[in-house]
Amino acid sequence: MSVEVAPLEECGRELGEQIAQTAEYERFEEAREAVQRDTAVQAKIDEFEQLRAEFMQARQTGDATQSDLHRVQNAQEALHSMPVMREFLDAQDALSETLEAVNEAISVPLAVDFGGEAGGCCQD
């Protein structure tokens, strides 16, 4: 069995390398790096994460209000409307579509959703 695993692992490495060379992956990486470098975006991310954490805590204690939810949603919309973040989200979507196509190509000969179900033990 181990004789068969090594070639499969090599195919997996090659697939990863091929994915890393796609335009979608390169765009995603560039956008991710731009988000990391942009201090204004980082500040908005921090603000959103703080509001979200406060909302989640309030929700757990039963103290969350509709106003709290709107504050979180508004912070998320403000973050997502920033051009650098918008580009990142668009690049992420494009990469996800590419990876879904790869998942489908792998899944067809296996007759199973490789990315979604292959690891499950009790799914119909």
N, C-alpha and C positions, 0 to 999 in steps of 0.2 A: 504494500500500500504506500509506503514512503517513497517508492520509486515514482509513483504517479503524482504525489503531492509536489515534488520539486518542480516539475514542468508547469503545473498549475500555478504555483507561486510565481514562477518566472513570467507566465502570461499575465498574472495580476500586476506585477511590477511594470511590465511593458505597457499594459493598459493605463496604469497610473501615469507613466511617462508621456504617453500619447495624449491623455487628457490634459496634462500640464502644458502641452504645446498648443492647445487649441486657442483660438482667438478669444473665446468666451472665458477661459480660465485666466488668460493673460489680462483681459479687461478687468475681471474680478479682482485679481491681485493688485493691479494698479489702483483701482478704486478703493480697495481695502487700505492700502498704504496711504492714500490721500486722506481718508477718514482719520487714520491714526495720526497723521501730521497736522491736521487742521484743529487748532486750539478752540475755535468757536464751536465746531461740531462736537469736540470732546466735552466741552462745557455743557452743551445741550444734551448730550448723552447722559452725563452725570446728573443733570437736573431731572431728566425723564426717569432715570433709574431710581433716584431718590423719591420722587413722587409716586412711582409705581410701588416701591417697597412700602412706603407709608400707607398707600391704599390697600395693599395686600394685608398688611397688619391690621388695619382698621376693619377690613372685611372679615378677618378671622375672629375679631372680637365683637363683631356685629355693629360696629360704629361707623361703617362706611356709608357715605351719602351719595346721592346722585351728583351733587356738586363736586365731590371728590373724584368721581369717575370722569366727569367732564374735564376737570383739571388735568388728569392723566391723559385723556384723549387729546386735549389741546396741546399738551407738551409733546406728545408723539407726532401730531400733525405738524407742529413747528419744526421738529427735528427732521421729519421726512421731507419737508418742503425745502430744506437747505440744498442747494445745487450739488454739493459734494456728496451729501448723504443720498440724494435722489439718484445720482449716478451709481453709487454703491448698490442701492436696492435694485436698480435696473440690471446692473451687471450680475448681481446675485440671481435674479430671476432667469436671466439668459443662461447662466451656468447650470441652474437647476433643470431647465428644459433639456440641455445637452445631456446631463447625467441621467435624466429620466429616459431619454432615447437609448442611452447605453444600457440602462437597466432593462428596458424592453428587449433589446437585442440579445442580452444574456438570458433573459427569462424565457423566450420563445422555445428554444430547444429543451429547456428543463421543464416546461409546462408548469412553472411556478413563478410567482412574483419574486424574483431574486432579491431585490432590495427591500421588499416589504414583508415577505412571508418565509423566506428560506430559513430563517433562524428560529421560527416558532415551532413548537412541538404539538400543539393541540388546536390548530386552526383548520377550518373546513374550507 
